[in-house]
């Protein structure tokens, strides 16, 4: 008999592509603590709608295609994620400086892996 493990994700959000955050804070060490704080909060969140995100992060920008832009470290950095509300997952799409953010299309950007 094959036993399939069961994980209850109802109380936590899975963040996918965390390595991209780590790679970024290795280049920008001053971003490490704020990104880790965001990561801890995101993992503990139970966001069901964009309004849930706005309730916690009033300065977050809700974009089309379930994308959200977060200001990190007083808006020195920008983090773009796609939120799969139904599955409780967040996909890192972009992390960069404010200047780098100005050069991309937040609606379509994908992190280079």
GROMACS elastic network, one bead per residue, 0.5 to 0.9 nm:
[ bonds ]
;  ai    aj funct       b0    kb
    7    10     6  0.89145   500
    8    11     6  0.71801   500
    8    12     6  0.82546   500
    9    12     6  0.53125   500
    9    13     6  0.67786   500
    9    14     6  0.78441   500
    9    87     6  0.84222   500
    9    88     6  0.71253   500
   10    13     6  0.77862   500
   10    46     6  0.76910   500
   10    87     6  0.88943   500
   10    88     6  0.74038   500
   11    43     6  0.87976   500
   11    44     6  0.70577   500
   11    45     6  0.75944   500
   11    46     6  0.65520   500
   11    88     6  0.88708   500
   12    42     6  0.82582   500
   12    43     6  0.54286   500
   12    44     6  0.51541   500
   12    45     6  0.62323   500
   12    46     6  0.65435   500
   12    88     6  0.71929   500
   12    89     6  0.88257   500
   13    42     6  0.65577   500
   13    44     6  0.64070   500
   13    45     6  0.62826   500
   13    46     6  0.68087   500
   13    47     6  0.82738   500
   13    87     6  0.84214   500
   13    89     6  0.53662   500
   13    90     6  0.70442   500
   14    42     6  0.83601   500
   14    43     6  0.62441   500
   14    87     6  0.87605   500
   14    88     6  0.63009   500
   14    90     6  0.61256   500
   14    91     6  0.84821   500
   15    18     6  0.65307   500
   15    39     6  0.78018   500
   15    42     6  0.76698   500
   15    43     6  0.68110   500
   15    88     6  0.87714   500
   15    89     6  0.58410   500
   15    91     6  0.60316   500
   15    92     6  0.73866   500
   16    19     6  0.84520   500
   16    89     6  0.71868   500
   16    90     6  0.59826   500
   16    92     6  0.62549   500
   17    20     6  0.57133   500
   17    21     6  0.75643   500
   17    90     6  0.88177   500
   17    91     6  0.64443   500
   17    92     6  0.56487   500
   17    93     6  0.83321   500
   18    21     6  0.52261   500
   18    22     6  0.65312   500
   18    23     6  0.87365   500
   18    39     6  0.86082   500
   18    91     6  0.86372   500
   18    92     6  0.71384   500
   19    23     6  0.60495   500
   19    24     6  0.85163   500
   20    23     6  0.50626   500
   20    24     6  0.61832   500
   20    25     6  0.87549   500
   20    92     6  0.74860   500
   20    93     6  0.88998   500
   20    94     6  0.82049   500
   20    95     6  0.76413   500
   20   111     6  0.78391   500
   20   112     6  0.89923   500
   20   113     6  0.81265   500
   21    24     6  0.50830   500
   21    25     6  0.62760   500
   21    26     6  0.86472   500
   21    32     6  0.82858   500
   21    35     6  0.72459   500
   21    36     6  0.86634   500
   21    92     6  0.80991   500
   21    94     6  0.88428   500
   21    95     6  0.68972   500
   22    25     6  0.52556   500
   22    26     6  0.61885   500
   22    27     6  0.88578   500
   22    32     6  0.76957   500
   22    35     6  0.88339   500
   23    26     6  0.52972   500
   23    27     6  0.67915   500
   23    28     6  0.88226   500
   24    27     6  0.53597   500
   24    28     6  0.60717   500
   24    29     6  0.81226   500
   24    31     6  0.79240   500
   24    32     6  0.82475   500
   24    95     6  0.71341   500
   24    96     6  0.74453   500
   25    30     6  0.71246   500
   25    31     6  0.54196   500
   25    33     6  0.86958   500
   25    35     6  0.79552   500
   26    29     6  0.55147   500
   26    31     6  0.86763   500
   26    32     6  0.77127   500
   27    31     6  0.89390   500
   28    31     6  0.56540   500
   28    32     6  0.73521   500
   29    32     6  0.53792   500
   29    33     6  0.82079   500
   30    33     6  0.69735   500
   30    34     6  0.79744   500
   30    73     6  0.85448   500
   31    34     6  0.55760   500
   31    35     6  0.59586   500
   31    36     6  0.84592   500
   31    72     6  0.77300   500
   31    73     6  0.68706   500
   31    76     6  0.86671   500
   31    77     6  0.76824   500
   32    35     6  0.52623   500
   32    36     6  0.59968   500
   32    37     6  0.85206   500
   33    36     6  0.51135   500
   33    37     6  0.60929   500
   33    38     6  0.86390   500
   33    73     6  0.88390   500
   34    37     6  0.50281   500
   34    38     6  0.62128   500
   34    39     6  0.85524   500
   34    72     6  0.63871   500
   34    73     6  0.58171   500
   35    38     6  0.50367   500
   35    39     6  0.60293   500
   35    40     6  0.85989   500
   35    72     6  0.69536   500
   35    73     6  0.81517   500
   35    79     6  0.88920   500
   36    40     6  0.61192   500
   36    41     6  0.85882   500
   37    40     6  0.51890   500
   37    41     6  0.62852   500
   37    42     6  0.85805   500
   38    41     6  0.51365   500
   38    42     6  0.59899   500
   38    43     6  0.85461   500
   38    72     6  0.80777   500
   39    42     6  0.50564   500
   39    43     6  0.60855   500
   39    44     6  0.86230   500
   40    43     6  0.52744   500
   40    44     6  0.63769   500
   40    45     6  0.87085   500
   41    44     6  0.52158   500
   41    45     6  0.60850   500
   42    45     6  0.50582   500
   42    46     6  0.82562   500
   42    47     6  0.86810   500
   42    90     6  0.82896   500
   43    46     6  0.83610   500
   43    90     6  0.89744   500
   45    53     6  0.88720   500
   46    52     6  0.81343   500
   46    85     6  0.87504   500
   46    88     6  0.74498   500
   47    50     6  0.74005   500
   47    51     6  0.83548   500
   47    52     6  0.53944   500
   47    53     6  0.63071   500
   47    83     6  0.87856   500
   47    85     6  0.65875   500
   47    88     6  0.75488   500
   48    51     6  0.81891   500
   48    52     6  0.64873   500
   48    53     6  0.84979   500
   48    84     6  0.89674   500
   48    85     6  0.52903   500
   48    86     6  0.72196   500
   48    88     6  0.80162   500
   49    52     6  0.53805   500
   49    53     6  0.70871   500
   49    85     6  0.66495   500
   50    53     6  0.51974   500
   50    54     6  0.63408   500
   50    55     6  0.86854   500
   50    62     6  0.68389   500
   50    66     6  0.79988   500
   50    68     6  0.82990   500
   50    83     6  0.88757   500
   50    85     6  0.87530   500
   51    55     6  0.60590   500
   51    56     6  0.88226   500
   52    55     6  0.51509   500
   52    56     6  0.67887   500
   52    57     6  0.86717   500
   53    56     6  0.54208   500
   53    57     6  0.58204   500
   53    58     6  0.78062   500
   53    60     6  0.75485   500
   53    62     6  0.87663   500
   53    68     6  0.86963   500
   54    59     6  0.73289   500
   54    60     6  0.63154   500
   54    61     6  0.81560   500
   54    62     6  0.82162   500
   55    58     6  0.60797   500
   56    59     6  0.89875   500
   56    60     6  0.88626   500
   57    60     6  0.53926   500
   57    61     6  0.89299   500
   57    70     6  0.78214   500
   57    71     6  0.89730   500
   58    61     6  0.83129   500
   59    69     6  0.87482   500
   59    70     6  0.72645   500
   59    71     6  0.70818   500
   60    68     6  0.66180   500
   60    69     6  0.55255   500
   60    71     6  0.66523   500
   61    67     6  0.84216   500
   61    68     6  0.55790   500
   61    70     6  0.67759   500
   61    71     6  0.87755   500
   62    66     6  0.74427   500
   62    67     6  0.61972   500
   62    69     6  0.65861   500
   63    66     6  0.64200   500
   63    68     6  0.56851   500
   63    69     6  0.75408   500
   63   106     6  0.80515   500
   63   107     6  0.67512   500
   64    67     6  0.59245   500
   64    68     6  0.83674   500
   64   107     6  0.66937   500
   65    82     6  0.74205   500
   65    83     6  0.87562   500
   65   107     6  0.73577   500
   65   108     6  0.89461   500
   66    81     6  0.82712   500
   66    82     6  0.54314   500
   66    83     6  0.55385   500
   66    84     6  0.72021   500
   66    85     6  0.84392   500
   67    80     6  0.67387   500
   67    81     6  0.55132   500
   67    83     6  0.62647   500
   67    93     6  0.86871   500
   67   106     6  0.82032   500
   67   107     6  0.70774   500
   68    79     6  0.80870   500
   68    80     6  0.56337   500
   68    81     6  0.54369   500
   68    82     6  0.63488   500
   68    83     6  0.74785   500
   68   106     6  0.88915   500
   69    78     6  0.66379   500
   69    79     6  0.55845   500
   69    81     6  0.66381   500
   69   106     6  0.79363   500
   70    75     6  0.82793   500
   70    77     6  0.84260   500
   70    78     6  0.57717   500
   70    79     6  0.50829   500
   70    80     6  0.63897   500
   70    81     6  0.82031   500
   71    74     6  0.65543   500
   71    76     6  0.73134   500
   71    77     6  0.60937   500
   71    78     6  0.50010   500
   71    79     6  0.65789   500
   72    75     6  0.51360   500
   72    76     6  0.62210   500
   72    78     6  0.57220   500
   72    79     6  0.69573   500
   73    76     6  0.55140   500
   73    77     6  0.63675   500
   73    78     6  0.87494   500
   74    77     6  0.76960   500
   75    78     6  0.66226   500
   75    97     6  0.86576   500
   75    98     6  0.71254   500
   76    96     6  0.88098   500
   76    97     6  0.61401   500
   76    98     6  0.57455   500
   76    99     6  0.89241   500
   77    95     6  0.72005   500
   77    96     6  0.55942   500
   77    98     6  0.52221   500
   77    99     6  0.86028   500
   77   100     6  0.88357   500
   77   101     6  0.81301   500
   78    94     6  0.77576   500
   78    95     6  0.56969   500
   78    96     6  0.55521   500
   78    97     6  0.61205   500
   78    98     6  0.60894   500
   78   100     6  0.87026   500
   78   101     6  0.65885   500
   79    92     6  0.76581   500
   79    93     6  0.77193   500
   79    94     6  0.56766   500
   79    96     6  0.67390   500
   79    97     6  0.89091   500
   79   101     6  0.87342   500
   80    91     6  0.86191   500
   80    92     6  0.63581   500
   80    93     6  0.53801   500
   80    95     6  0.63710   500
   80    96     6  0.89996   500
   80   106     6  0.71025   500
   80   109     6  0.85739   500
   81    90     6  0.62759   500
   81    91     6  0.53491   500
   81    93     6  0.50911   500
   81    94     6  0.69257   500
   81    95     6  0.88161   500
   82    89     6  0.83925   500
   82    90     6  0.57294   500
   82    91     6  0.51010   500
   82    92     6  0.66770   500
   82    93     6  0.67519   500
   83    86     6  0.87830   500
   83    87     6  0.87763   500
   83    88     6  0.76353   500
   83    89     6  0.60239   500
   83    91     6  0.64227   500
   83    92     6  0.89590   500
   84    87     6  0.55257   500
   84    88     6  0.59099   500
   84    89     6  0.51391   500
   84    90     6  0.61648   500
   84    91     6  0.79829   500
   85    88     6  0.51405   500
   85    89     6  0.66631   500
   85    90     6  0.82131   500
   86    89     6  0.80457   500
   87    90     6  0.89823   500
   92    95     6  0.76660   500
   92   110     6  0.84066   500
   92   111     6  0.75448   500
   93   106     6  0.87722   500
   93   108     6  0.87574   500
   93   109     6  0.64657   500
   93   111     6  0.51876   500
   93   112     6  0.89130   500
   94   101     6  0.84146   500
   94   106     6  0.82218   500
   94   109     6  0.68079   500
   94   110     6  0.64247   500
   94   111     6  0.53996   500
   94   112     6  0.88734   500
   95   100     6  0.87705   500
   95   101     6  0.80673   500
   95   111     6  0.81221   500
   96    99     6  0.78891   500
   96   100     6  0.56958   500
   96   101     6  0.61390   500
   97   100     6  0.50853   500
   97   101     6  0.61443   500
   97   102     6  0.86639   500
   98   101     6  0.50322   500
   98   102     6  0.63203   500
   98   103     6  0.89965   500
   99   102     6  0.51800   500
   99   103     6  0.68045   500
  100   103     6  0.53197   500
  100   104     6  0.69278   500
  101   104     6  0.55114   500
  101   105     6  0.79568   500
  101   106     6  0.76194   500
  102   105     6  0.80344   500
  102   106     6  0.88892   500
  104   107     6  0.88196   500
  104   108     6  0.84250   500
  104   109     6  0.66563   500
  105   108     6  0.56976   500
  105   109     6  0.57416   500
  106   109     6  0.55216   500
  106   110     6  0.88705   500
  110   113     6  0.89239   500
